[in-house]
Amino acid sequence: MTAVHPEGPQRITAEQFLAAEPDALSSTFGDFEIVDGLVVRAMAQSEAHSRVVRRLAAALEDAREPAGPCLRVASDVAVRFADAEENPADRRLNIRYPDIFLRDCEPYDVNTVRDHIALVVEVVSRATVDDDTGIKRQLYARAGIPVYLIVHFDKSWEFIDRIEEYRLDWSGMRYMPHRVHRTALVLDAPVTLAITLDALHRP
């Protein structure tokens, strides 16, 4: 998700977020995330970004095994991460909308869904490279999400250059590089998947 700060800081507490109807907040802020209580509005994504998210989500859905554990794929769905350790109530809440995540089939709850995510994916854009490779990499690791994929485009921002795969180092709650996928994405956990990068980004 590409994010920009709105004109003038706007903040929201956890109580306000949880009490509001989802559509009410969207009609006020549009697409947004909340970072330490600050509302951060999102910009429209490129066609290439949307295409990669859609195709990768579909590939993950198809990779689920009927006899295996129950898994669900979500895209741009709210996930609450740990509150910031600040005293003011309007500077604590952290709500993110990952491009894709794979979770178990427990009932969805924005407050606890992070504990049920097995894999999370971010498809970078010009505005989110630092966020996706830095801040979110730390955020998702601290939440204990086992696998993190970062999809990087080439200089044209039309075609995938590589997909970086990170695995959680449980002793330090940080991600360690596992593999860089340059021609095809091949996963063995939490699902078995093999798909060429060309199939993900081809117009």
Contacts in CASP RR format, 6 or more apart in sequence:
PFRMAT RR
TARGET T0000
AUTHOR 0000-0000-0000
METHOD contacts of the structure
MODEL  1
MTAVHPEGPQRITAEQFLAAEPDALSSTFGDFEIVDGLVVRAMAQSEAHS
RVVRRLAAALEDAREPAGPCLRVASDVAVRFADAEENPADRRLNIRYPDI
FLRDCEPYDVNTVRDHIALVVEVVSRATVDDDTGIKRQLYARAGIPVYLI
VHFDKSWEFIDRIEEYRLDWSGMRYMPHRVHRTALVLDAPVTLAITLDAL
HRP
1 31 0 8 1.000
1 33 0 8 1.000
1 42 0 8 1.000
1 45 0 8 1.000
1 76 0 8 1.000
1 97 0 8 1.000
1 99 0 8 1.000
1 128 0 8 1.000
2 42 0 8 1.000
2 43 0 8 1.000
2 44 0 8 1.000
2 45 0 8 1.000
2 125 0 8 1.000
2 126 0 8 1.000
2 127 0 8 1.000
2 128 0 8 1.000
3 32 0 8 1.000
3 33 0 8 1.000
3 40 0 8 1.000
3 41 0 8 1.000
3 42 0 8 1.000
3 43 0 8 1.000
3 127 0 8 1.000
3 128 0 8 1.000
3 131 0 8 1.000
4 40 0 8 1.000
4 41 0 8 1.000
4 42 0 8 1.000
4 43 0 8 1.000
4 127 0 8 1.000
5 38 0 8 1.000
5 40 0 8 1.000
5 41 0 8 1.000
6 29 0 8 1.000
6 39 0 8 1.000
6 40 0 8 1.000
6 41 0 8 1.000
9 38 0 8 1.000
10 29 0 8 1.000
10 38 0 8 1.000
10 39 0 8 1.000
11 37 0 8 1.000
11 38 0 8 1.000
11 39 0 8 1.000
11 90 0 8 1.000
11 91 0 8 1.000
12 25 0 8 1.000
12 34 0 8 1.000
12 37 0 8 1.000
12 39 0 8 1.000
12 90 0 8 1.000
12 93 0 8 1.000
13 37 0 8 1.000
13 89 0 8 1.000
13 90 0 8 1.000
13 92 0 8 1.000
13 93 0 8 1.000
14 80 0 8 1.000
14 83 0 8 1.000
14 89 0 8 1.000
14 92 0 8 1.000
14 93 0 8 1.000
15 89 0 8 1.000
17 25 0 8 1.000
17 34 0 8 1.000
17 93 0 8 1.000
17 95 0 8 1.000
18 110 0 8 1.000
18 111 0 8 1.000
22 78 0 8 1.000
25 32 0 8 1.000
26 32 0 8 1.000
29 39 0 8 1.000
29 41 0 8 1.000
30 41 0 8 1.000
30 42 0 8 1.000
31 41 0 8 1.000
31 42 0 8 1.000
31 76 0 8 1.000
31 97 0 8 1.000
32 39 0 8 1.000
32 40 0 8 1.000
32 41 0 8 1.000
32 42 0 8 1.000
33 39 0 8 1.000
33 40 0 8 1.000
33 42 0 8 1.000
33 95 0 8 1.000
33 96 0 8 1.000
33 97 0 8 1.000
34 40 0 8 1.000
34 93 0 8 1.000
34 94 0 8 1.000
34 95 0 8 1.000
35 94 0 8 1.000
36 84 0 8 1.000
36 86 0 8 1.000
36 91 0 8 1.000
36 92 0 8 1.000
36 93 0 8 1.000
36 94 0 8 1.000
37 84 0 8 1.000
37 90 0 8 1.000
37 91 0 8 1.000
37 92 0 8 1.000
37 93 0 8 1.000
37 94 0 8 1.000
38 91 0 8 1.000
42 97 0 8 1.000
43 127 0 8 1.000
45 53 0 8 1.000
45 125 0 8 1.000
46 125 0 8 1.000
46 157 0 8 1.000
48 153 0 8 1.000
48 157 0 8 1.000
48 158 0 8 1.000
48 159 0 8 1.000
48 201 0 8 1.000
49 123 0 8 1.000
49 125 0 8 1.000
51 200 0 8 1.000
51 201 0 8 1.000
51 203 0 8 1.000
52 123 0 8 1.000
52 151 0 8 1.000
52 160 0 8 1.000
52 200 0 8 1.000
52 201 0 8 1.000
53 75 0 8 1.000
53 99 0 8 1.000
53 100 0 8 1.000
53 121 0 8 1.000
53 123 0 8 1.000
54 75 0 8 1.000
55 199 0 8 1.000
55 200 0 8 1.000
55 201 0 8 1.000
56 100 0 8 1.000
56 121 0 8 1.000
56 123 0 8 1.000
56 151 0 8 1.000
56 185 0 8 1.000
56 195 0 8 1.000
56 200 0 8 1.000
57 73 0 8 1.000
57 75 0 8 1.000
57 100 0 8 1.000
59 185 0 8 1.000
59 193 0 8 1.000
59 195 0 8 1.000
59 200 0 8 1.000
60 73 0 8 1.000
60 100 0 8 1.000
60 102 0 8 1.000
60 119 0 8 1.000
60 191 0 8 1.000
60 193 0 8 1.000
61 73 0 8 1.000
63 187 0 8 1.000
63 191 0 8 1.000
63 192 0 8 1.000
63 193 0 8 1.000
64 71 0 8 1.000
64 73 0 8 1.000
64 191 0 8 1.000
65 191 0 8 1.000
65 192 0 8 1.000
69 104 0 8 1.000
70 104 0 8 1.000
70 105 0 8 1.000
71 102 0 8 1.000
71 103 0 8 1.000
71 104 0 8 1.000
71 105 0 8 1.000
71 118 0 8 1.000
71 190 0 8 1.000
71 191 0 8 1.000
72 102 0 8 1.000
72 103 0 8 1.000
72 104 0 8 1.000
72 105 0 8 1.000
73 100 0 8 1.000
73 101 0 8 1.000
73 102 0 8 1.000
74 100 0 8 1.000
74 101 0 8 1.000
74 102 0 8 1.000
74 103 0 8 1.000
75 99 0 8 1.000
75 100 0 8 1.000
76 97 0 8 1.000
76 98 0 8 1.000
76 99 0 8 1.000
77 97 0 8 1.000
77 98 0 8 1.000
77 101 0 8 1.000
77 108 0 8 1.000
77 113 0 8 1.000
78 95 0 8 1.000
78 96 0 8 1.000
78 97 0 8 1.000
78 110 0 8 1.000
79 95 0 8 1.000
79 96 0 8 1.000
79 97 0 8 1.000
79 98 0 8 1.000
79 101 0 8 1.000
79 110 0 8 1.000
79 113 0 8 1.000
79 114 0 8 1.000
79 117 0 8 1.000
80 93 0 8 1.000
80 94 0 8 1.000
80 95 0 8 1.000
80 110 0 8 1.000
80 111 0 8 1.000
80 112 0 8 1.000
80 113 0 8 1.000
80 114 0 8 1.000
81 94 0 8 1.000
81 95 0 8 1.000
81 96 0 8 1.000
81 114 0 8 1.000
81 139 0 8 1.000
81 142 0 8 1.000
81 143 0 8 1.000
82 94 0 8 1.000
82 142 0 8 1.000
82 143 0 8 1.000
83 92 0 8 1.000
83 93 0 8 1.000
83 94 0 8 1.000
84 91 0 8 1.000
84 92 0 8 1.000
84 93 0 8 1.000
84 94 0 8 1.000
85 92 0 8 1.000
86 92 0 8 1.000
94 139 0 8 1.000
95 110 0 8 1.000
96 136 0 8 1.000
96 139 0 8 1.000
98 120 0 8 1.000
98 121 0 8 1.000
98 122 0 8 1.000
98 136 0 8 1.000
99 121 0 8 1.000
99 122 0 8 1.000
99 123 0 8 1.000
100 120 0 8 1.000
100 121 0 8 1.000
101 117 0 8 1.000
101 119 0 8 1.000
101 120 0 8 1.000
101 121 0 8 1.000
101 145 0 8 1.000
102 117 0 8 1.000
102 118 0 8 1.000
102 119 0 8 1.000
102 120 0 8 1.000
102 190 0 8 1.000
102 191 0 8 1.000
103 113 0 8 1.000
103 116 0 8 1.000
103 117 0 8 1.000
103 118 0 8 1.000
104 116 0 8 1.000
104 118 0 8 1.000
106 116 0 8 1.000
114 143 0 8 1.000
114 144 0 8 1.000
114 145 0 8 1.000
115 143 0 8 1.000
117 143 0 8 1.000
117 145 0 8 1.000
118 145 0 8 1.000
118 146 0 8 1.000
118 147 0 8 1.000
118 190 0 8 1.000
119 145 0 8 1.000
119 146 0 8 1.000
119 147 0 8 1.000
119 148 0 8 1.000
119 149 0 8 1.000
119 190 0 8 1.000
119 191 0 8 1.000
120 140 0 8 1.000
120 145 0 8 1.000
120 147 0 8 1.000
120 148 0 8 1.000
120 149 0 8 1.000
121 148 0 8 1.000
121 149 0 8 1.000
121 150 0 8 1.000
121 151 0 8 1.000
122 128 0 8 1.000
122 132 0 8 1.000
122 136 0 8 1.000
122 148 0 8 1.000
122 149 0 8 1.000
122 150 0 8 1.000
122 151 0 8 1.000
123 151 0 8 1.000
124 132 0 8 1.000
124 133 0 8 1.000
124 150 0 8 1.000
124 151 0 8 1.000
124 152 0 8 1.000
124 153 0 8 1.000
125 157 0 8 1.000
126 157 0 8 1.000
132 150 0 8 1.000
133 150 0 8 1.000
137 148 0 8 1.000
137 150 0 8 1.000
137 166 0 8 1.000
137 175 0 8 1.000
138 174 0 8 1.000
140 148 0 8 1.000
140 175 0 8 1.000
141 148 0 8 1.000
141 166 0 8 1.000
141 168 0 8 1.000
141 173 0 8 1.000
141 174 0 8 1.000
141 175 0 8 1.000
142 173 0 8 1.000
144 168 0 8 1.000
144 173 0 8 1.000
145 168 0 8 1.000
146 167 0 8 1.000
146 168 0 8 1.000
146 189 0 8 1.000
146 190 0 8 1.000
147 165 0 8 1.000
147 166 0 8 1.000
147 167 0 8 1.000
147 168 0 8 1.000
147 178 0 8 1.000
147 187 0 8 1.000
147 189 0 8 1.000
147 190 0 8 1.000
148 165 0 8 1.000
148 166 0 8 1.000
148 168 0 8 1.000
148 175 0 8 1.000
149 163 0 8 1.000
149 164 0 8 1.000
149 165 0 8 1.000
149 166 0 8 1.000
149 185 0 8 1.000
150 163 0 8 1.000
150 164 0 8 1.000
150 166 0 8 1.000
151 160 0 8 1.000
151 163 0 8 1.000
152 160 0 8 1.000
152 161 0 8 1.000
152 162 0 8 1.000
152 163 0 8 1.000
152 164 0 8 1.000
153 159 0 8 1.000
153 160 0 8 1.000
153 161 0 8 1.000
154 160 0 8 1.000
154 161 0 8 1.000
158 201 0 8 1.000
159 197 0 8 1.000
159 201 0 8 1.000
160 197 0 8 1.000
160 200 0 8 1.000
160 201 0 8 1.000
161 182 0 8 1.000
162 180 0 8 1.000
162 181 0 8 1.000
162 182 0 8 1.000
162 197 0 8 1.000
163 180 0 8 1.000
163 181 0 8 1.000
163 185 0 8 1.000
163 197 0 8 1.000
164 177 0 8 1.000
164 180 0 8 1.000
164 181 0 8 1.000
165 177 0 8 1.000
165 178 0 8 1.000
165 179 0 8 1.000
165 180 0 8 1.000
165 181 0 8 1.000
165 187 0 8 1.000
166 175 0 8 1.000
166 176 0 8 1.000
166 177 0 8 1.000
166 178 0 8 1.000
167 175 0 8 1.000
167 176 0 8 1.000
167 178 0 8 1.000
168 174 0 8 1.000
168 175 0 8 1.000
168 176 0 8 1.000
169 175 0 8 1.000
169 176 0 8 1.000
179 186 0 8 1.000
181 197 0 8 1.000
182 197 0 8 1.000
183 196 0 8 1.000
183 197 0 8 1.000
184 194 0 8 1.000
184 195 0 8 1.000
184 196 0 8 1.000
184 197 0 8 1.000
185 193 0 8 1.000
185 194 0 8 1.000
185 195 0 8 1.000
185 196 0 8 1.000
185 197 0 8 1.000
185 200 0 8 1.000
186 193 0 8 1.000
186 194 0 8 1.000
187 193 0 8 1.000
187 194 0 8 1.000
END
